[in-house]
Amino acid sequence: MRAFLLAPFLFVCLCLQAQERKAPSYPLITHDPYLSVWSNTDELNSSVTRHWTGAPHALLGLVKVDGQTYRFLGKEEEQFITLLPAADELDYSVKYTEEEPSGEWTKSAYNDAQWKTGKAPFGDDASAVGTFWRSNNLWVRRNFSLSSLKGVEDLMLKLHYDDNIEVFINGVPAFQRNGWNDQFAYFPLTNAVKKSLRTTGNVLAIHIKNTAGGAWLDAGLVRKDKSVVESKTAKQRSVKITATQTIYTFTAGAVDLTVTFTSPLLANDLDLLSRPVSYVDVQAASNNSAAHDVQVYLGASSGLAVHAPNQEVKAEPAASATLSLLKAGTTEQPLLQKKGDGVRIDWGYLYVGAAKSAGVKQYISNNTKDVFKTGKAAPVTGRNLYLHTVADLGKVGTTAATQTFLLGYDDIFSVQYFNLNLKAWWADKPGASIEKEMENALAQRTAVLAKCKAFDELIYNDALKAGGKNYATLCELSYRQSVAAHKLLKSPQGEILFLSKENYSGGFINTVDVTYPSAPLFLIYNPDLLKGMLNGIFFYSESGIWKKPYPAHDLGTYPQANGQLYGEDMPVEEGGNMIILAGAISRVEGNTDYVRKHWKTLSIWVDYLTKEGLDPGNQLCTDDFAGHLARNANLAIKAIVGVACYADMAKMMGETATAEKYTAKAKEMAQEWLKLADAGDHYVLAYGNPNSWSQKYNMVWDKILDLGIFPKEVAQREIKYYLGKQQKFGLPLDSRKTYTKSDWIIWTATLADSQKDFEALTDKVLFYAENTPERTPMSDFYETLDGKRQNFTARSVVGGYWIKVLEKKMKP
């Protein structure tokens, strides 16, 4: 009886093990802020794959085994059949008024003859709307008919609004919400609304309030297209994440699959890091003694090449000597025009390829039905297109057969840098083309994968030796996310640029206080990349465009780097950041070659820190979401360490008098800080408030660079205090709130002298990553009580997790 019960028990355990959480989201295709595809579920085939912003970037993977189709990758992107078009599909006019109407204005019998007639959409962007609208209220009525009532049970409201809105259909409440959305969303309708519908004489009535900011209204009616690929679901057995790969295993009937996504973002190989091509390798092998007919399919939605799904796309075959190749891009091609946070690329072209062979077929369509019935690879223009690739592996036995698919993106121009359009690093060479890059990626696949394997092992072992197994897991999870939040280019002056996008926290480009926490990863594996994060800021000041005695906050909003757009400066924050990182580069490289050419600028900034840094005014710091804070003790540490780093660089340069002057100044400031910040068993968040506390993460550079500015017992007193302040998901940032920043936790933990204390703080960050209810790329800003993301996601700052490895490298 025990043996009989054991079998189902083991089966359940195996299933639970296969579905064990590894990450909040799984990186699949990761190259830059635009070419970025993730799976937000633990099973690769249980959800639509998405861009880090949450928009569908659908990939679909199928395998046919002896005529039976199994799905291993993604789900079909939701498709809708239009019943009442919105303005993104068809021009339409409505009746409207900006004065509150009397009577039953939501009902079809209402007389709206005195209302104005206007063209949709309504909004405050005169260049994009049909009717300009900026008043506080708007009432709209749109009469419509339906050709049939068939399918109304699946009816949905298609709505883009800003901001507070009420929607009625035939007088019946259909939707109400305060707030706004930045693109079309789809909302199901109640049975009462559906029952009110008839073939003629319907009315869609809307009231919207413009309370602040932008204004927008556009609406229509759709129903879901329920046609999908007929398939079974392959059983996922495992998933593994390394620095450059995500590897899944499945069972699809009589065949086992290994599906490997490789984005070769090798920090020590700039040409390979910049090449915007990922590998999707599907390896199939019989799991019994028989051979089986196997075909593999990969579908890629044109959604990867648009900002919004309503944008028209052209897809067509592309020329290549060695590849079967398809490409897709918008017909409009608005090069570098859109900027902002929740923005996807809508210029350039997506490419999908595989080696030319008799077994590989490609075609294009506007759906994923009948995916193994290949059509002709002819040009297609429309919306929501799919690029299909089918590979026939023939008879597959116990010896595995592998099919490699390539996904690439040519963005033509990547960034506008002080009004000059720049190409990506890979493209800024004579004769460069995406076709050649993809051909080279295929030809070099074996060598590239070997490099990735070696690099993955290096990454893991470095982190394991520095901080233990759980810490090494965190570093693996963070690697691709951090690198892929940047774009690699060359400036007009011939310098490397490695420009970040401040993902989901403003969308700014080359933000200094995003560079600062990201830096440890790049200091370890390629300091030139960190120089590429500083060069644009130095140029901004040294060109005379930025005239203030401290660095700018940013260079603009991605992808337009034409000058700071953040609304307020962070003088001590950014001045300290730039000097500390310049000092760290000098120490890591063992010379001051980089900083010599910027010494005048650094000298201006350090003088600001000596005057304003010890007792900062009511300034913002990098934790600006917490608001202004005067007399910020942790910000003062940054200033003090910045002065010490300047002195350290001067010493390396042989400028003894300067080194002695600023070392003395840093120590003087530190002694005064000890008096101002002392609260007995800890140090305060803000001078004068003994009941406050905060993570003193900026002090970590004093330890790593062995500057000798603060007494060692300061950090240890703080660590002891922090251990008593932890919550379920980690250590709060400070005494004001219970939210935290995961990068700062790792920096703070690195202040600890014992491995036990380090793990006590950092293990909770891994617990967060594996248990947060938010299924997005890893956030660095979350609530320690419940693990919920507060806002940020997919940001480069998780490169800061590598601070412990940096400490190990600096002090072997």
N, C-alpha and C positions, 0 to 999 in steps of 0.2 A: 504493500500500500504506500509506503514511504517513497519508493522508487517511482510509483505512478504519479504522486503529487509533486515530486521533484522536477519532472520535465516541464510542466507549465510554469513552475516557479522560475526555473532557469531562463525560460523563454521571455518572461516578463522582465527579468533582470537585464537580459541582452537588449531588449527593446528600450528600456530605460537608459541603458548605457549608450545606445546608439543616438538617443535624443538628448544627451546631456549637453547643457549650455556651455559653449566655449567662448562666446563673445556676444555683445549686444547686437552686432551686425557683422556679416562676414564679407571681407573684401574679395571681389572677383576680378574686375578690370579696374586698375587704379594707376593713373599716370599724372593727372593734373586736376585742378579744380573743375574742369569740364568733362574730361574723359574719366568717369568715375561710376562704377556699377557695383552695387552691393546686394546681398541677400539678407533680408531682415528677419528671417526665420531659421530655426535650427535645422529644419529639413530644406534642402535646396529646392525641392520640387513642390513646396507647399505655399509659395507666394510669388507674386510678380517681383522680378528684380528691379531695383530702384537706384536713381541718382541719390547722392547724399542729402539733397534737399527734400527728398521724399517723392519727387516726380517719377512716374514709371519710366524706366530705361530697360525695356523688356528684352530678355534673352530667353530662348526656348530650346531645350535640348531633348531629343527623343532617340530611342534606339528600337529598331524592329528586329525581333528575334523569331525566326521561322514564321514570319507573317504576323506576329503579334507585336503591337506597338506599346512601348513603355516610356513614360516621361520621367527624366532624371533632373532636368533643369528648368526652373521657373514655372510660371503659369502665363496663359494668354493675357495680354493687357485688356482691360475692360473696353469693349467697343459699344457704341450706341447708334441706334437708328433714329434719325431726326423726324419728329412729328411736327414741331413748330420751331423753325430755325431761329437761332440767335444771330446777332449781327456779324459774328465771325464767319458765318456761312452764307448769309443772304441779307441784303439791305431790307429794312422794314421800317414803317412809321407807326406811331402811336398817338393817342390823345393824351395830353398832359396839362397839369396846372401846378403852380407853385404857391397857390393860396388854398387853405384848407377847404375842401368841398363840403357841402351840406347834403343830407339825404343818404340813401343806400348806394353810394358810389361804387361799391365792390360788385354789385349785381349786374347781370347782363341787360336788364331792362332800363337801367339808369340812362338818362339823357345827358350825354357829354358834348352836345353840339357847341356849347360855349367854350369848351376847352381848346387849347392850342393844339396844333399838329406838329410833331417833331420827329426827326429821324434818329434811330438808335445807332450806337449807344449814347447815353448821357454821361457827361463827366466834365472834369476841369482841365483836361489836356486838349487844347483847341486843335492840335495837329492830329489827334487820334479819334475824336468823337464825331458823332453825327449832330448832336445838339449840345452846346456848351451849357453847363449847369454848375453854379456855385452857391445857390441859395441854401437856406437851412433845411427846406423840405421840398419833396417832389412827389406828386401823385400821378400815376400812369395807368392807362387802360388800353388793352390790346384785344381787339375782337379776333376770333379765329374759328376755323372749322376743321373737322377731322374727316378724312376720306373714309375711315372705318373706325369702329370701336374695338376692333380686334387688337389684342396686345395691350390694352389700357391697364391691365392688371400689373404690368411691369413699368408703368409710367413713372418718370422721374423729372424733377425740376432741374433745369440747367441754369446756373446762376453765377454771375460775377457781380459783386456788390461792394460798396464802400459808402456808409457803414451800417447803421441800424435799419433793419428792413422788416416789413410785413408783406406777405404775399397771399392773395386770395384767388381762387378759381371758382367762377360762378357764385360768388358770395361766400364760399366755404373757406375757412382759414387753411392755408396750404403750407406756410412756412413762416417762422418768426425767429429772428436772432439779432442780438446786439454784437457789434464788431464788424469785421470786414474780411474779405479774402482777396488774394492778389491774382487769381486766375479762376477760370470756370471750375465749379464744383457741382456735384450731382447729388440730389436729395430725393429720397423716396416720398411718395405722396400717400396720404391716408385713404382708407376705403371710402370715407365720406366724400372726398374730392373726386375719386374715380367714379363713384355713383352719380355725381352731378353732371358728368360729361355727356354730350350729345354730338351728333355729327355737325350741326350748325348752331350758331347763336351762343358760342362760348365766349367768356371774357376772362383775361388774365389781368388782375388789378394789383397794383403795387404801391405801397407807401414807403419811402426811404428818407431817412434823416442824415444830413451831412453835419456831423458834430465837430469834426476837426480833421486836419490833414486833407488827403485827397478825396475825390468824389467820383463815383462810377456806378452805372447801372446798365446791365444787359441781361436778358433772360430768354429762355425758350423751353421746349418740352421734348424729351427723348424717351426711348425705351431701350433696355439692354438688349444687345445682340447675344443670344444664348448659344450660338453655334461655336463649338470648340472642337479641338482635335479629339477623336475617339481614341482613348488610350487607357492603359492601366498605369498605376503609379509604381515606379521602381522603388524597391525597399532600400532606404539609406542605412548603411551599416556603420559608418564612421565619418568624422571630419577632423582634419588636422590643419592648423594654421602655423606657418613659418613666416619668416620675415618677408619673403618674396612670393610665397605660394599658399594657396588654399586647396587642399586635397580631400576629395570625397570618395567613398567607396559605396557601391550599390549592388544589389542583386536584381536582375531583370529576367525573371524566368530561369532559363537554363544557362544564362550568361552572367558573369560578374563583371562589373565596370569599375574602373578607377578614373575619375575625372579630375584633372589638375588644371587650375588657373594659375598662370605665372605672369606676373608683371615684373620684369627684371630691373627694378629700380636700384641698381647697385651704386651706392654713394661714391665708390672709388673708381667708377667708370662713367664719365660724364656723357660720352656718346651713347652708351647703352641706356643710361638713365633717361636721357632726353628722347630716345627713339620711342614714338608713341604707338607701340605695337605690343599686344599681349598674346600669349599662347593659351589656347584651350585644347588640352590633350585628352582624348577619350580612348582608354585602353580597354579592350574587351577580351574575355577568355571564357571558354566553356567551364561550367562548374560540375560537369559530369563527363563521362568518357566519350560522349558523342560530339561530332562537329555540327555547327549550327549556322544557318544563313543569317548574317548580321549586316544591317545597314544603320548608319548613324546620321542624325540630322541636327543641324544648328540653325536656328532662326534668330535674326537680329532686327528689332524694330527700328524704323526710321526715327522713332522718338529720341534716339541717342543724338540726333543732329538737329533738334528743334528746341526752342524755349517753351512753346505751347503747342498742344496737339492739333490746333486748328491751322497751323502753318503748312502751306503747300510745299511738297517735297518732290524732287525728281530723283529716281533711282535708275541706274543703268550699269551695264558691264563696263569694266575698266581694262585697259590694255596692260598685259604683263607677259613676259617671256616664259616664266616658270609657274605662275599662279593662275588659277581660275579666280577671278576677282570681280566683286560688285562694289558699287559706291552709291551713297545717297546723301543729299544735302538740300537745303531749302532753295526754292527758285528765287527768292528775294535776295539772299546772301547779304544781310545787313552787317558788313564787316566792322567788328569792334564797337558797334553802336550801343548795345545794351550793357549797362553796368548796374551793379547792385549785388545784394546778398542772395536772395532766392532766385537766381538767374541761371539758366542753362544756355549753352552755346547754340546759336542758330546761324552760324556761318561756317564755311569749310565743309568737309565731307567725311562721313563714316565709310570705312572700307572693311569688307569681310572677304577672306580668301582661304584657299587651300591649294595644295600642290596639284598641278595639272595631271590628271590621269583619266583613264577610261571610266574609272569608278566614281568620279566626282562630277556632280551636276549642280548647276545653280540657276535660280530663276527668281522673279520678283512678282509679288501680288499684294493685294490689299487685305489679306486675311491669312490665317494659318490652317485653314481647312485643307484636307487632302495633301498633307505636306510631303508625302512620299511619291505623289503623282507629279513628277517634275514637269514644269512647263518650259517655255522658251525664255532665255535670258535677254529679253528685249526691254528697252527703256519704258518706264511707267511714271506718270505724273499724277499725284493725288495726295491724300492725307493718310497717315497711319499705315504706311507701307511696311512690308516685311521683305528682308533679304534672306533667301532660303539657300542653304547648302546641304546637299545629300551626298554621302560617301558610302559606296558599297564595299564592304570589307570581305565579301565572299564567304566561304566556309571557314568558320573560326573554331578551332579546337582548344586544347588546353594550353597551347602556346599562344601567348597574347598577341593581338593585332592592335596597332595604335593608329588613330586618325588625329592629325593636328589641324586645328582651325586657327586662323589669325584674325584678330580684330585690331584695326588701327584707325587713327584719325589725323587728317591733315587740316589744321586750322588756318592755313594760308599765312595770316599774321596773328600773333599771339597776344601782344600787349602794345598799347600806345604809351610811349615813354617820352614825356615832355614834348608831346605833339608829333613825335616820329613813330610810325608803325614798325614794330620789330618782329622779325621771324623767330621761331623757336631755335634753340641751339643747333638741333639736328639739321634744320632747313637753311641755316645761315652759312651755306657752303656752295661753291660753284657746282652746278649740275645736280644738286640734291632734289630728290622727289620722293613722295610717299611710296610710290610703286617700288623704287629701288630699296627703300627702307624695309618694306615688307618682304621683298625678295631676299634681301640680306638676312632678315630675321629667320626666314625658313632655312636658308643655306647654313646659317650659323647655329641652328637650334641646339644641336648636341653640345656644342661648346658653351653656349649661353646657359643651358640648363645645368651644366657642370659647374659653371661659375656661380650660379644661383645656389646650388647645393652647398658649395664651399662657403659662400657668404652667409647662408642661413646658419651653418654650423658655427661659424665665427661669432655671429651675432648672439646665438644662444649661449655658447660657452663663455663668452665675455660676461654676459649678464648673470649666468649661473655662478661663476667664480666671484663676482662682485656682491651679489645679493641673495643668492639661493634660488630654488626652483620656482616658487611663486612669482618672484620678481622677474625671473627670466621669461616666464609666460607673459607677464605684462609688457615686457619689452618687445616680444614677438608680435603681440597684438597691436602695438603702437607704431611699428616701423613704417609700413606702407601708408598708413593714414597720415603720418607726419610728412613724409617725403612728397606724397601726392597732393598736398595742399599748396605746392609751389609750382612755378614755371621757370625752367632754365633757359636763359637767353644770353646774348652778348650785347653790351651797351654800345652806342655809337663811338664811345671812347675806347672800345676794345676790351672793356672789363667784363668779368662774369657778373651776371645778375641772376639771383635765385629768389624770385619774388613770390611772396606768400599771398594767399587770399584769406582774409579773416572770416572764415566760413561761419555762417549762422550767428555772427555777432557784429554785423555792420557791413561786411563785404569789402572792407578797405584793403588796399594793396600795399604790401611792404610795411606793415604796422610794426613799429619798433618794439612795443611791449608784447607783441606776439613772437617776434624774432627772439627776444630774450629768453623766454622759457623753452623755446624750440631748440636752442643752440647746443645743448650737450651732445645730442646725437651726431651733429655735424662736426663739432669739435673733435670727436673721437675718430670718425671714419673719413672725413674730408673737410679740413678747415677752409678750403677754397669755397665750399658751398656757403659757409657762414660769411666769408668775405662778400659773396654774392648777395647776401641778405643785408650787408652794411653799406655796400658801394653806392647804392642809389641815394641813401640818406646823406652820406658824405658829399656826393655830387650836388645834392639839393642845397646844402649850406655853402659849399665852396664855389658854386657857380654864381652866388649872390642872389639867387631867386628867393631863398629863405634867409632872412636877415637877422633872426633872433639869436641870442647868445646861448642857446640850447637847441637840441635836435627837434625836428618835426615829429609829430605822432605817426604820420603815414605819408604816402605819396599820391593818394587819391582813392578812388573806388575801382576795384577790379572790373575790367582789364585796362582801365585808363589811369596811368601813373603820371598825371600832369601837375600834381601839387596837392598838399594836404587838404582834406575835406572834412575831417573830424572837427566838431564844433568848438573844441576847447583844447588848449595845449596841456601837456603834462611835463613841465620843465625838469623837475628833479627826477621823475621816473625815467624819462627818455635820456636825459643826460647821464644818469648813472648806468643805465642799460648799455649805452654805446661805449662808454669808457671801460666798463667791466668786461664786455665782450672783446674789445680791442686788446685788453690786457690778457685775457684768456687765450686768444689767438697767438699772442707773442710767446706766452709760456709753452703752449702746445708745440709750436714750431721751433722754439728755442732761439728765436731771433726777433728783431723789430723791423724787418724789411717792410712789412705791411703798414705799420703805424707811422713810420718816418714821414711818409708823404702827407699824412693827415695830422701831423703833430700840432700845427698852428690851430687847427679846428678843435682838437682835443684839449688844447690849453685854454681856449676860450670857454669850453664847456666845463672844465674842472674848476675854473675860477668861479663860475656860477654856483657849482656845488659847494665850494668852500664858504660862500656867502649865504646861501639859502638852504643848504641841505641839512644842517644839524637840527633845526627846529622848523620844519616846513610849514608854510602858510596853508591856507584852505585850498589845497590843490587836489586834483584827481591823481590817482595812481592807477596801475594796471588793473586793479580790482575796482574799476570805475562803476560796475553794476551796484556796488555798495554805497555809491555816492561820495560826495566831498568829505574830507576829513582833515582838519587842521591838526598839527603837531603829531603826525603819524610816525610812530616809533620805528616801524618796519621800513617805511620809506626813508627815514633818516639813516638807517643801516645801509641802505643802498647807496646813499650819497657818500657815507663814510668809506665804504668798501670801494666805491668808484675813485675817491681821492687816493686811497691806498694803491689801487691798480695803476693809476697814473704815475705814482711814485715808483712803483715796481718797473714800469716800462722805462722810465727815465734812468733808473739804475742799470737796466739792461743795455741802454744806449750809451752808457758811460757819462751821463750828465749827473755827476755826483751831488752837486749843490742843489739842483732841482729835486733829486730823489730824496735828499735829507730833509729839505723844506716841506715837501708834501707828505712824507712819512710822519714827520713830527705833527703836521696838521691833522692827519687822519687819527693819530693816537690821541691827540688833544681832544678832538671831536668825540672819539669813542669814550674817553674818560668822562666827559660831560654827559654823554648819552647814558652812561651807567647811573649817574645821579638822577637824571630826569625820568628815566624809565623804570627805576627800581620799585617793585611792589612787594618786596619780601620774598615770597616763594616763587615769583615769576616776574616777568617784565610786561609793561602795559601795552595796550593797543595805541593809546594816545596819551601823551604827557599830561599829568594832572588828573588822570582818571584811574585811581589804583584798583578799582573793581573791574577794569577791562583787561583783556588779553588778546593776543593774536599770534599766528604762526610767524616766526621770524625767519622765513625761508631765505631772505636775502643774505643772511649771515653765512650761508653755505660756502660762498666764494672765499671767505676768510680762511675756512678750513681747507678747501680744495687747493687753493693757491698758496697756502701756508704763509699768509701775509702777516700774522702775528699781531693783529690790531685789537681784537677782543680777547679777554681772558677765557680760557677753555671752559671754565666752570659756568659761564653764562649760558652756553648752549646746553649743557647737561642739566642745569636748573630748569630750563625751558622744556626739555624732553620729559623730565619727570612730571612736570605740570601737565603737559599735553596728554600723557598716558591716562590721566584721570578725567580727561574731557572728551574721550572718544564716544561716538554713537555707533549704531548698528553698522552703518555703511562708511564710517571713517571719522576723521578728526575735522570738526568745523573750522572754517577759515579764521574766525575770530568770535568775540563775545557778542557781537551784534545780532547774528543770525545762526541758524543751524545748517545752512548750506556750506559747501566747500568747493575747493579746486583741487582736483586730483594731482596735477603737476606739482602744486605747492606742497601737498602731503609728502610726495617722494623727496622733494628738496629738504623739507623739514626733517624727515626721517633720516636723511643722510648726515644730519648733524649729530646723530646718536653715535656713541662710542661702541656700543655692543650690538651684535647681530640680532640678539633677542629683541631689543627695543626697536631696531630697524624693522624687523618682521612684524612686530606688534602693530606698527603704524601702516606698513605697506600691504600687509595681507588683506586688510579691509578694502583697499582699492581694487584688488583682484576680486574680492567678494562682490563689490559693486558691479564690476564688469560682467560677472557671470550671473548676477541676480537682479539687475535693474529691470523694472517693468518696461522701460523705454527701448524699443527696438529700432535704433538708429545707430549709425557709426558712433564710436565711443565719445561721450561727452566728457569734458573736463570740469563741468560746472553742474553740480547736482546736490540734492538734499540728502543729508546724512541720516535722516530719520527713516526715509522710505526708499531711497535710491532713485527717485524720479529726477530726470533731466530738468534743469532749470531753463536752459535755452541752448547753449552752444553745442555744436556737434561737428564731427569730422575736422576738427581744427589741428593745425600743425603743432600746437603746444605740447601734445603728448610726446614729442621728441624730448621733452624735459624729463621724462621717466628715466632717461639714460644718465642722469646726474651721478648715480652711484657707480656706474661703470667708469665715468670720467674720473671720479675720485680714485678708483682703483688704478686707472691708467697713470694718473699723476703721482700716485704714491704706491708703487708696486710693492 
